[in-house]
């Protein structure tokens, strides 16, 4: 947990204490929803990053040489909003895949447009056509799911197979056939 996360959790806990002592059920309900959404966000971001880490480690065990770095204090812009979260950088020679995921933490960061819980991006250095925009949404059953987000058009669910395809682009090596999707 970053210093900002801790400060924000403390502020929310204090707001909850004050709302409870003032009998503000409406505010307590909002804060409960906020805490629930933050848990879904944390779970969704962890799944995304962990899936890339697991599959990159599998590729490295099968003769790839992916170098991995992680930044837990990363922020990035989506339109006019600032997403605060994590960045995972996977490098293979001169190629690089940047996995970014986060959500606005404070009111001045803005909001996730389109009703999402969090946003993410998969960016390939020098291969813009392979980049993907992601949005974390809540399924009807309440579970978080990452969607490949298109501003104008149908969204599709992000699966492990999409992560494998992104790693295949990074590796650019058809001999890693267990990552090649056909």
Buried (B, 14 or more C-beta within 10 A) or exposed (E): EEEEBEEBEEEBEEBBEEBEEEEBEEBBEBBEEBEEBBEBBBBBBEBBBEBBBEBBEBBBEEEBEBEEEEEEEBBBEBEEBBBBBBBBBBBBEEBBBBBBBBBBBEEEBBEBEEEBBBBBBBBBEEBEEBEBBBBBBBEEEEEBBBBBBEEEEEBEEBEEEBBBBBBBBBBEBEEBEEBEEE
